[in-house]
Amino acid sequence: MKDEAEDLSVALKQNFGDEVNVKFVDVTSEEVQEYPKIVSILPRVRLPLTVINDEPRFHGGISAEVIADAVLEMKKAKEG
C-alpha cells in the first residue's frame, strides 16, 4: 500500500502541485494514534483508507482519478 500511496502522491502533485500533501500512515504503527478519529473507525472500514482534510473519504482502494476529483471539488467549494 505504501507504493500505491507514493504513486498517488505523484499523480496528485502533477495536478495540484504543492496544494496537496500525501502521507502514508501504517495503521499497525504507533503513528496512527496521532489520528484518533481514524483509530475509532478502523474496525468498520476496509484498507486502504483515504482521508482528505482530516475527513475519511474513501476506503477499500486507491483511485487517483476519484481522489483528484474529490480534491478538486473541495478546492472549488473553498474558492467559491
N, C-alpha and C positions, 0 to 999 in steps of 0.2 A: 504494500500500500504506500510505502514511503516513495517509491519510484513513481507511482501514479500521481502522488501529490506534487512531486517535482515537475512532472510533465504538465500538470495543471497550472503550476506557477508560471512556467514558461509561456503557456498559451495565454494566460490572463495578462501577463506583463506585456505581451505583444499587442493586446487590445487596449489595455488601460494604463500601461506604464507604471509609474510609481504610485498611482492611486490605489493599487491593491497590494496586499501583503498576504502571502500564503504561508501558513505554518502547519507543519505536521506534528501532531501530538500522539504519542504512543499511549493508548488508554490503559496499558498494563504497567506504565511507569508512574512514579510519584508525581510527575509533572501534571498529570490530569487533575490532581487535587486543586490546582490553581483555577479550575473551571467547575465550581460546584453545581452550576446549572446543568452542565453536561453530565457530570457524575450521576446526578439524580435521574436522568433519562436513559442512561446506558442500558439498563436491563430491558428497555422497551424498543430499542432500535437495532437495525442491522448495520454493521460497519461496512464501509466507511461512512462516517457522519460528516456532513459539510455544514459548517457554521459560518454565517455571514453577519458581520457586525454584532457578534455575541448572541445571535439567534440561530438555533438549529433550523436548517432549511431542508436538507436532503439527506437520505440515508439509503444504504444498500448498494451504492455505486457512485462512480465519479463520471460525470459528463461535462466536459469543458464547455460545450455549447449551452447546456441548460444553466450551468453556473454563471457563465458570461451573461446570459440573458437576464438572470436574476440580479447580477451586479449592475447591469445597465438600467434595469427597471428602478433599482434603488437610487442610482445616480440621478436619473431623470426626476424621481419624486423629490429628491433633496434639492435639486435645482429649481423645480417648478413651483 
